[in-house]
Amino acid sequence: MEFEGVVYRILPPTSGTSARGEWKRQEVVFELPQEFSRKICVTFFNKESDVAQLREGMTCTVSVNVESREFNGRWYTDVKAWRVQPKVAEAPAAAETSMPEMPSMPPFSEEPSYAATPAAEVDDLPF
């Protein structure tokens, strides 16, 4: 899954030791630029270099895996990032900034009258 969002907040890193060795996790909150702004908290697991390039207010494209699991009858959902790409501000080309001109259209003519007699005198109703 992929989305584009603005870095809202970078939370402090968490670290620990497991049976496989040491790990580091850091969460970043992204705000989605929509009509109603929504926030998504994304976990970066052992990806310090990806988080180091992020700054608050930066627009990024984030690729994530969404996974839910059950523990003691409750469900927990993780949103784990596997790639983040900062959006590069592109300068618009001169041709893209100006709107193409619409072709000129001839003026509308008045609609021809199809009735031979005025509308008040025509009685086409069967009753």
C-alpha positions in Angstrom: 0.0 0.0 0.0 1.2 3.5 -0.8 0.1 7.0 0.2 1.4 10.5 0.0 1.5 12.6 3.2 3.1 15.4 5.0 5.3 14.7 8.0 3.3 15.9 11.0 5.5 14.7 13.9 8.6 12.5 14.4 8.3 10.6 17.7 11.4 9.7 19.8 13.0 6.3 18.9 12.5 3.2 21.0 15.1 0.4 21.3 15.4 -2.9 23.0 17.0 -6.4 22.8 15.3 -9.6 21.7 16.4 -13.1 21.1 17.6 -12.1 17.6 19.6 -9.1 18.9 19.1 -5.4 19.3 16.3 -3.5 17.5 15.3 0.1 17.1 11.9 1.4 16.2 10.7 4.9 15.5 7.2 6.2 14.8 6.4 9.0 12.4 2.9 10.6 12.1 1.9 11.6 8.6 -1.0 13.9 7.8 -2.9 13.1 4.6 -3.8 16.3 2.6 -7.5 15.7 2.0 -10.7 17.6 2.7 -10.7 16.2 6.2 -7.1 15.8 7.3 -6.3 12.4 8.6 -3.3 11.3 10.5 -1.5 7.9 10.2 1.2 6.7 12.6 3.8 4.7 10.7 6.4 2.5 12.3 10.0 2.4 11.0 11.6 -0.7 12.3 15.5 -0.7 12.1 15.4 2.1 9.5 17.2 4.9 11.2 18.6 6.2 7.9 15.1 6.6 6.4 13.8 8.6 9.5 17.0 10.7 9.5 16.1 12.2 6.1 12.6 13.3 7.3 11.7 16.8 8.5 8.4 18.0 9.8 6.4 19.6 7.0 8.1 17.5 4.3 5.8 15.8 1.7 6.7 12.2 1.2 5.4 9.1 -0.6 5.4 6.2 1.9 5.1 2.5 1.1 3.7 0.5 4.0 2.4 -2.9 5.0 -0.7 -3.0 7.1 -1.1 -6.0 9.4 -3.5 -6.9 12.2 -3.1 -9.6 14.8 -5.1 -10.9 17.7 -3.8 -11.1 21.3 -6.1 -12.2 24.2 -9.3 -11.4 22.2 -8.2 -7.9 21.1 -7.0 -6.9 17.7 -3.9 -4.8 17.1 -3.0 -3.1 13.8 0.6 -2.2 12.7 1.4 0.1 9.8 5.1 -0.6 9.0 7.0 1.4 6.4 9.3 -0.4 4.0 10.1 2.6 1.8 9.9 6.4 2.1 10.6 8.8 -0.8 10.7 12.6 -0.3 8.7 14.3 -2.9 10.8 16.6 -5.0 9.3 20.0 -5.8 9.3 20.2 -9.6 9.4 23.5 -11.3 6.5 23.6 -13.8 7.4 23.9 -17.4 6.3 27.1 -19.2 4.0 25.1 -21.5 2.3 23.5 -18.5 1.7 26.7 -16.6 -0.3 28.5 -19.3 -3.7 27.1 -20.3 -4.1 26.2 -23.9 -6.4 28.7 -25.8 -9.8 27.5 -26.6 -10.8 27.8 -30.3 -13.2 30.6 -31.0 -16.7 29.6 -31.6 -19.2 31.3 -33.9 -21.9 33.2 -32.0 -25.2 31.4 -31.3 -27.9 32.2 -33.7 -31.5 32.5 -32.7 -33.5 29.2 -32.8 -35.8 29.0 -35.8 -39.5 29.0 -35.2 -41.1 25.7 -36.3 -44.7 26.6 -35.6 -46.6 28.2 -38.5 -49.0 29.8 -36.2 -48.5 31.4 -32.8 -48.4 29.0 -29.8 -51.6 30.3 -28.3 -53.7 29.3 -31.4 -52.3 25.8 -31.7 -54.6 23.3 -29.9 -53.1 19.8 -30.2 -54.6 18.4 -27.0 -57.2 15.7 -27.4 -59.4 16.9 -24.5 
